């Protein structure tokens, strides 16, 4: 005797406890590096800047005032972001997902709460990392048009230095980085021991530069693992997802970047409730965000050519 199972369809184990979701992002790399965060910003707020220096004079029996104190401002105008989602638990009844439903017909809790919340927050932070760099209130994308990002702000800032003359490629990467090094090192207020200056670029550009260092057999430079530094300097190269797809490099001190929010880490606070009106679970989160630089004269940009 033998089992005859020809009349049965193949069975695939479907365990709702083993749901896999794309939890691949946490707080973006750029935001982790920014220490200047102004809270309580409801609409816009100024970054108040003071510049002053007294000129050296020859000693004598007289007094001549010389030197100005200048007050200027940069603006943080927050974008106001909201995420609203609705879930009908009854939609899960016909599928394997029914195994996670509460018993009875009163679905006032969300079955996949942990997975959904984690993924929503991960994607909020993923989108925020990109918007910090590429945000533009005139953009068509809903993920980019809430506030202006650093690409637009640095380009518009007074005194920003633009490095040009060499198109980006792996072969040219050392030439481009050295051109930036030359310009940056001329500013002794920025290029100094303990500087917070970093070169921000896409992961692809950082890989180009890393591979070029290896190809050129620069064995005195550890380009294989760990942090990557601009050749011959103490300046760290930071790969940011916000610049992916762009051949841009931004040299800026992290303490020259300011963020404006209403409440710190507000984007990680989620409200959930059961609505008796339509028998759906509702998700809502909102946050305000702005970013800008204080001193354009301490910023450098390379735009790919």
Backbone torsions as a table, in degrees:
resi	resn	phi	psi	omega
1	UNK	NA	149.8	178.7
2	UNK	-146.0	159.9	176.7
3	UNK	-75.4	134.2	173.5
4	UNK	-109.0	104.9	-176.4
5	UNK	-113.3	17.6	-176.6
6	UNK	-64.2	-21.1	-179.2
7	UNK	-87.6	1.2	-177.7
8	UNK	-106.0	141.9	172.6
9	UNK	-77.4	156.2	178.5
10	UNK	-65.1	141.6	-177.9
11	UNK	-102.8	128.6	175.7
12	UNK	-112.1	124.7	179.3
13	UNK	-65.4	127.6	178.9
14	UNK	-126.2	93.6	-176.2
15	UNK	-100.8	111.6	-178.3
16	UNK	-67.4	-12.8	177.4
17	UNK	-78.0	-12.3	-176.7
18	UNK	-110.4	29.7	178.6
19	UNK	-62.8	131.3	178.9
20	UNK	-104.0	131.9	178.0
21	UNK	-135.5	162.6	-169.8
22	UNK	-85.4	69.9	178.1
23	UNK	-87.9	81.3	-172.7
24	UNK	-118.9	-6.5	-177.4
25	UNK	-123.8	143.3	168.4
26	UNK	-124.6	-157.8	179.0
27	UNK	-54.8	135.0	-175.3
28	UNK	-63.2	155.5	-176.7
29	UNK	-62.7	-38.2	-177.6
30	UNK	-64.4	-47.3	-176.6
31	UNK	-62.3	-32.4	178.9
32	UNK	-64.0	-27.3	-175.5
33	UNK	-88.1	-16.0	-175.4
34	UNK	-87.2	122.0	-178.5
35	UNK	-100.7	-20.7	-178.4
36	UNK	-88.2	99.8	-179.2
37	UNK	-124.9	118.9	178.0
38	UNK	-97.5	121.9	-177.0
39	UNK	-101.6	167.7	178.9
40	UNK	79.0	16.1	-178.7
41	UNK	-84.7	114.0	-179.4
42	UNK	-91.5	-34.0	-178.6
43	UNK	-136.7	-65.5	176.5
44	UNK	-149.2	156.9	-179.3
45	UNK	-152.1	150.2	-177.7
46	UNK	-92.0	144.7	164.8
47	UNK	-93.2	111.2	-175.2
48	UNK	-85.9	124.7	-172.2
49	UNK	-120.1	132.4	178.1
50	UNK	-119.0	130.6	175.2
51	UNK	-129.1	129.6	179.1
52	UNK	-156.2	150.6	174.9
53	UNK	-162.1	135.5	175.4
54	UNK	-94.0	132.4	-178.8
55	UNK	-77.0	144.1	177.8
56	UNK	-76.2	134.6	178.8
57	UNK	-127.5	163.0	175.0
58	UNK	-79.1	135.9	-179.8
59	UNK	-61.8	146.1	177.9
60	UNK	-174.0	177.2	-178.6
61	UNK	-88.3	52.7	178.5
62	UNK	-156.3	168.2	177.9
63	UNK	-134.0	117.4	177.1
64	UNK	-123.8	113.4	179.4
65	UNK	-68.9	134.7	-179.6
66	UNK	-151.3	122.9	-179.1
67	UNK	128.3	138.1	-177.2
68	UNK	-112.4	151.1	172.0
69	UNK	-115.0	119.9	-173.0
70	UNK	-117.0	131.5	174.5
71	UNK	-105.9	128.0	174.2
72	UNK	-133.2	172.8	-178.1
73	UNK	-143.0	147.1	166.0
74	UNK	-117.5	156.5	-172.0
75	UNK	-112.8	136.0	170.1
76	UNK	-107.0	108.2	178.1
77	UNK	-109.0	110.6	-172.1
78	UNK	-77.0	143.8	167.0
79	UNK	-89.3	143.8	-176.4
80	UNK	-108.9	108.9	-172.1
81	UNK	-108.4	137.0	174.9
82	UNK	-133.4	145.8	172.9
83	UNK	-125.2	122.5	178.6
84	UNK	-125.7	127.3	179.7
85	UNK	-137.0	152.0	-179.0
86	UNK	-131.8	142.0	-176.6
87	UNK	-134.0	125.8	174.9
88	UNK	-103.0	109.5	-176.8
89	UNK	-61.9	-26.7	-179.6
90	UNK	-65.1	-22.2	176.8
91	UNK	-64.8	-18.0	-177.8
92	UNK	-88.4	-11.0	-173.7
93	UNK	-61.9	-39.7	-175.3
94	UNK	-76.3	-12.6	-171.8
95	UNK	-110.6	178.0	179.4
96	UNK	-58.2	-21.6	-179.5
97	UNK	-62.6	-14.6	177.9
98	UNK	-59.7	-24.8	-178.0
99	UNK	-67.0	-15.9	177.5
100	UNK	-98.8	-3.4	-178.1
101	UNK	-74.9	147.4	175.1
102	UNK	-66.4	151.1	178.7
103	UNK	-69.9	145.8	-176.9
104	UNK	89.0	-179.8	-176.2
105	UNK	-104.6	7.1	-179.3
106	UNK	-97.4	88.0	-175.3
107	UNK	-89.7	85.3	-179.1
108	UNK	-108.2	14.3	172.5
109	UNK	-131.6	156.4	-178.8
110	UNK	-94.6	124.3	-173.7
111	UNK	-61.9	-45.8	-175.5
112	UNK	-105.3	44.5	-174.1
113	UNK	-55.5	-53.8	-174.7
114	UNK	-61.5	-45.5	-178.9
115	UNK	-64.3	-44.1	-177.5
116	UNK	-66.5	-47.2	-179.0
117	UNK	-63.0	-45.5	179.4
118	UNK	-58.5	-43.8	-176.7
119	UNK	-72.3	-38.2	176.4
120	UNK	-60.8	-46.9	-179.4
121	UNK	-66.1	-40.1	179.2
122	UNK	-61.1	-42.4	-179.5
123	UNK	-72.2	-32.9	174.5
124	UNK	-60.6	-46.4	-179.5
125	UNK	-69.9	-33.3	175.2
126	UNK	-62.6	-48.3	179.8
127	UNK	-66.0	-36.5	-179.0
128	UNK	-65.8	-39.9	178.1
129	UNK	-57.6	-41.8	179.0
130	UNK	-69.6	-43.9	-177.8
131	UNK	-65.2	-31.7	177.9
132	UNK	-56.0	-34.5	179.2
133	UNK	-95.0	-45.8	-167.2
134	UNK	-108.6	8.7	178.1
135	UNK	-58.4	140.5	179.8
136	UNK	-156.6	117.0	-175.4
137	UNK	-64.1	-11.1	176.5
138	UNK	-97.4	0.8	-177.0
139	UNK	-72.0	157.5	178.5
140	UNK	-83.0	-23.6	-177.4
141	UNK	-74.3	133.6	178.2
142	UNK	-67.4	-19.1	179.7
143	UNK	-85.5	-10.4	-176.5
144	UNK	-118.4	-16.2	-169.7
145	UNK	-96.0	19.0	-179.9
146	UNK	-90.5	-29.8	177.8
147	UNK	-156.7	160.9	178.9
148	UNK	-83.4	132.4	-178.7
149	UNK	-92.7	-174.9	-172.9
150	UNK	-68.3	-32.8	178.0
151	UNK	-57.7	-47.4	-179.8
152	UNK	-73.1	-40.8	-176.6
153	UNK	-68.0	-43.6	-179.3
154	UNK	-67.3	-39.8	179.3
155	UNK	-62.8	-33.9	-177.9
156	UNK	-87.1	-14.5	-175.2
157	UNK	-68.2	142.2	179.6
158	UNK	-69.8	126.2	174.9
159	UNK	95.4	-1.3	178.1
160	UNK	-61.4	134.6	178.3
161	UNK	-93.9	129.3	177.3
162	UNK	-104.7	124.9	177.5
163	UNK	-95.1	129.8	-179.1
164	UNK	-149.1	174.3	175.7
165	UNK	120.2	-17.1	-179.9
166	UNK	-135.7	124.1	177.4
167	UNK	-71.5	143.4	-177.1
168	UNK	-73.5	135.2	168.7
169	UNK	-161.1	167.1	177.0
170	UNK	-60.1	-41.7	-179.4
171	UNK	-63.6	-32.9	-177.4
172	UNK	-95.1	-0.4	-170.5
173	UNK	-60.9	-40.8	179.5
174	UNK	-66.0	-37.8	179.2
175	UNK	-62.8	-43.2	-179.9
176	UNK	-65.1	-47.7	-178.7
177	UNK	-61.9	-39.8	179.5
178	UNK	-66.9	-33.4	176.5
179	UNK	-65.8	-40.1	177.1
180	UNK	-66.2	-42.9	178.5
181	UNK	-56.0	-44.1	-178.0
182	UNK	-61.6	-43.7	-179.1
183	UNK	-70.2	-43.9	-178.1
184	UNK	-64.7	-44.3	-175.2
185	UNK	-66.1	-17.0	177.3
186	UNK	-73.6	-16.8	178.1
187	UNK	-98.6	97.0	-173.6
188	UNK	-72.6	-14.8	175.8
189	UNK	-73.9	-24.6	-178.8
190	UNK	-100.2	-50.2	-176.9
191	UNK	-87.4	99.7	-176.1
192	UNK	-157.5	164.0	177.7
193	UNK	-57.9	137.2	178.8
194	UNK	81.4	7.1	-179.5
195	UNK	-60.2	148.2	174.0
196	UNK	-95.7	10.0	179.8
197	UNK	-63.1	135.7	176.3
198	UNK	-138.5	153.8	173.2
199	UNK	-99.4	115.8	179.6
200	UNK	-98.0	131.8	179.1
201	UNK	-154.9	173.3	-179.9
202	UNK	-73.2	157.5	175.2
203	UNK	-57.6	-35.8	-179.1
204	UNK	-65.8	-40.2	179.5
205	UNK	-69.1	-39.2	177.3
206	UNK	-62.4	-38.6	177.3
207	UNK	-65.3	-42.0	176.4
208	UNK	-54.7	-47.7	-177.1
209	UNK	-67.6	-42.2	179.5
210	UNK	-60.9	-45.0	-179.5
211	UNK	-65.6	-35.7	178.6
212	UNK	-64.9	-41.2	178.1
213	UNK	-62.0	-40.0	179.4
214	UNK	-69.6	-44.2	-179.3
215	UNK	-60.0	-37.0	-178.9
216	UNK	-81.8	7.1	174.7
217	UNK	57.5	42.7	177.8
218	UNK	-87.4	77.9	-171.9
219	UNK	-67.4	-18.3	178.7
220	UNK	-77.2	-6.3	178.5
221	UNK	-111.9	125.7	178.5
222	UNK	-83.5	91.6	-177.8
223	UNK	-100.6	-1.6	-175.1
224	UNK	-83.0	-42.7	-175.3
225	UNK	-137.0	167.0	174.7
226	UNK	74.9	-163.6	-178.3
227	UNK	-68.8	148.1	179.1
228	UNK	-107.8	133.4	-179.5
229	UNK	-121.0	150.0	174.2
230	UNK	-63.7	130.4	-173.7
231	UNK	-50.5	125.7	175.8
232	UNK	78.8	11.1	-178.3
233	UNK	-132.4	175.6	172.7
234	UNK	-102.2	22.0	-175.1
235	UNK	-95.3	120.4	-179.6
236	UNK	-78.8	140.3	172.8
237	UNK	-94.7	124.2	-176.6
238	UNK	-112.0	122.7	177.3
239	UNK	-85.2	125.6	-179.7
240	UNK	-127.9	134.9	179.9
241	UNK	-64.3	-24.8	-178.9
242	UNK	-64.4	-18.3	179.4
243	UNK	-106.8	7.2	179.9
244	UNK	-58.6	134.1	-179.8
245	UNK	89.8	-7.2	178.9
246	UNK	-113.4	142.9	176.0
247	UNK	-96.1	50.4	-176.9
248	UNK	-110.4	148.6	172.5
249	UNK	-130.1	136.0	176.8
250	UNK	-123.5	122.8	175.2
251	UNK	-101.9	112.3	-176.0
252	UNK	-153.8	143.8	175.5
253	UNK	-74.6	138.0	-179.4
254	UNK	-65.3	-27.4	178.4
255	UNK	-85.5	5.9	170.5
256	UNK	-97.5	-2.7	179.6
257	UNK	-102.4	131.9	-179.6
258	UNK	-121.2	140.5	176.9
259	UNK	-116.7	138.4	174.7
260	UNK	-115.0	129.4	178.6
261	UNK	-139.3	163.0	173.4
262	UNK	-79.3	-46.4	178.2
263	UNK	-142.0	136.2	-176.3
264	UNK	-64.0	139.4	-178.8
265	UNK	58.9	27.1	-178.2
266	UNK	-62.7	-28.2	-178.0
267	UNK	-69.9	-8.4	-180.0
268	UNK	-100.8	7.6	-177.5
269	UNK	-106.0	117.9	-173.3
270	UNK	-117.2	135.7	172.8
271	UNK	-102.5	135.7	176.4
272	UNK	-129.7	138.3	174.6
273	UNK	-155.3	159.3	176.4
274	UNK	-97.3	125.0	-178.9
275	UNK	-98.5	115.7	178.7
276	UNK	-71.3	-20.0	-178.7
277	UNK	-61.0	-45.4	-178.0
278	UNK	-124.2	8.4	177.3
279	UNK	61.9	30.8	179.6
280	UNK	-113.3	152.6	169.4
281	UNK	-86.0	137.9	-177.4
282	UNK	-118.2	140.7	175.6
283	UNK	-120.1	136.6	178.0
284	UNK	-145.9	133.5	167.9
285	UNK	-143.0	152.3	177.7
286	UNK	-150.4	152.2	177.3
287	UNK	-157.9	159.9	176.2
288	UNK	-115.5	143.9	-175.6
289	UNK	-154.5	140.6	173.6
290	UNK	-148.4	155.5	177.5
291	UNK	-145.7	145.7	177.6
292	UNK	-163.7	168.9	173.4
293	UNK	-108.6	151.8	-179.9
294	UNK	-85.5	-40.7	-173.6
295	UNK	-124.3	108.0	174.6
296	UNK	-66.0	-27.9	-179.3
297	UNK	-68.8	-8.9	177.9
298	UNK	-112.1	24.2	-179.2
299	UNK	-125.8	144.2	175.2
300	UNK	-129.7	142.8	176.5
301	UNK	-134.3	140.1	172.3
302	UNK	-120.4	126.2	-171.3
303	UNK	-111.4	28.8	169.4
304	UNK	95.7	-10.5	-178.0
305	UNK	-137.9	NA	NA
